[in-house]
């Protein structure tokens, strides 16, 4: 895993049709893309992808702070903001 700089953060929002499940600044997020998991750090180039069912892992500093199981959806990264639009949340 890449060394995470604690002073660099990005905003991550995990939104479902029913609720905003997460909205905080973090150091990294790992998302289940259609073609495999991918991670985002601050200052990442713009990116978008559809998502498969799987686990979103959110990091603060060098540790996982939150995990969410999603049932699919879409993610977009723009200007140090990651929007995860999940179809729904499942059980871990």
N, C-alpha and C positions, 0 to 999 in steps of 0.2 A: 504494500500500500504506500502511496506517496505520503511524504511528510506533510502534515497539515499545519499551516501557520495559524495560531490561535487568534491573531488579530484580524485575520481576513474572514469575512462572513458573507453569506448570501441569504436572502429570504426564501423560505420554502413554504408554499401553501398547498395543503392537501384538501381538496374540495370534492364532496359528493353531491348528488342532487338534494340530499337532505340536510347536510351539515358541513361546516368548515371544521374538519377534524384536526388540522394543525396549521399554525401560522406564526412562525418564529424565524429568527436569524440563526443560522447553523454554519458549520464549517464544511460539511459534505453531505450529499444524499446519494444513495444507491437505489436505482429504480429498475423494475422488471420490464424491459423492453420486449417487443415482439421477437426480436432476433437475439436476445440475451440481455443479461443485466448490464447496466452502464452506470457510471458514477459521474457526479458533477461537483466541481470545486468552484470557489469564487473566480470570477474573471473568465469563465468558460465562454467559448464562442456560441452564438445563437444556435439553437438546436430544437427539433421537435420530433416526436415519435409516438406511435400508438403503443399501448401497453398490454401485456398479457396478465393473467392472474398471477400473483406472487407477492413477495414481501418488499415493502419500501423500508429501507434502513436509513435513519437520520442520525448523523454524527454531530456531536458538540465536542470540540477539541479532538482527541484521539479515541473517543469512546462512543459506542452506540447509545443514544439517549432515548430514542423512540423507535418502535417498529409498528407497521400497519400492514395487514394483509388486504390487498385490493383484488377486485374481481375483474379488472381490466380498465381501460380508459385511454387517456392521452396526456402527454407531458410536453411542456414548452419551456425553454430556457431563453431569457432575454434580459440583458443588463443586470446581472447578479440577482435575478429573480427566477425561481423555478415554480411553475404552476403545474400541479398534478390534478387533473380532472378525472377522478375515479368514478367508474360506473357504480361502485358500492364497496363497502368494507366487508370482509369475511372474517372467519375465525382463524386464529393462529394455531 
